[in-house]
Amino acid sequence: MNAMTTDIPDEDFITIIAPSMAEVMESFAAQGLAEREYAIVHRGGKHSFTLAGGETLFNGAKMIAATFARRAGA
């Protein structure tokens, strides 16, 4: 099995990106993600974003990103 392969193909992920963790969590609440059984995968933190082709996103500014997941069908 490839190290990049997961044994959990039935998960659904949403990553929210914002200037602050407070804004990430406001978006989480506004989208009703808790009610839809999403949970944070790992702590949120500052990220720099670059597309695979090398294009920098957000003018190079670091943004807070947090990823949330749920099992499909939940």
C-alpha positions in Angstrom: 0.0 0.0 0.0 1.2 3.5 -0.9 2.1 5.7 2.1 -0.2 8.4 0.7 -3.2 6.0 0.6 -5.7 6.2 3.4 -7.8 3.4 4.7 -10.7 5.8 5.3 -12.1 6.7 1.9 -15.5 7.7 3.3 -14.3 10.9 5.0 -15.3 14.4 3.8 -13.0 17.3 4.6 -13.5 21.1 4.7 -10.6 23.5 5.2 -11.5 27.0 6.3 -8.9 29.8 5.7 -9.2 33.2 7.3 -7.0 35.9 8.8 -7.7 34.8 12.4 -8.8 31.6 14.3 -11.8 33.6 15.5 -13.0 34.1 11.9 -12.4 30.4 11.1 -14.6 29.4 14.0 -17.2 32.0 13.1 -17.4 30.4 9.7 -17.5 26.9 11.2 -20.5 28.0 13.2 -22.2 29.9 10.4 -22.0 26.9 8.1 -23.5 24.6 10.7 -20.6 22.2 10.6 -20.9 21.0 14.2 -24.6 20.1 13.5 -23.4 18.3 10.3 -21.0 16.3 12.6 -17.7 17.8 11.4 -14.8 17.9 13.9 -11.4 19.5 13.7 -8.7 17.2 12.4 -5.7 19.0 13.9 -5.1 22.4 15.5 -5.4 25.4 13.3 -2.3 27.4 12.5 -0.6 29.9 10.3 0.0 28.7 6.7 1.6 30.1 3.6 -0.4 28.9 0.5 1.2 28.1 -2.9 -0.4 26.3 -5.8 1.4 23.3 -7.3 2.6 25.5 -10.2 4.3 27.9 -7.8 1.7 30.7 -7.7 1.5 32.3 -4.2 -2.0 32.8 -2.8 -3.2 35.7 -0.6 -0.3 37.9 -1.8 2.0 35.7 0.3 0.3 36.7 3.5 0.1 33.9 6.1 -3.4 32.9 6.9 -5.0 30.7 9.6 -6.2 27.3 8.3 -8.2 24.6 10.0 -9.4 21.4 8.5 -12.5 19.7 9.7 -13.7 16.2 8.8 -16.7 13.9 9.1 -17.4 10.4 7.9 -19.5 10.4 4.7 -23.1 9.6 5.4 -22.9 11.1 8.9 
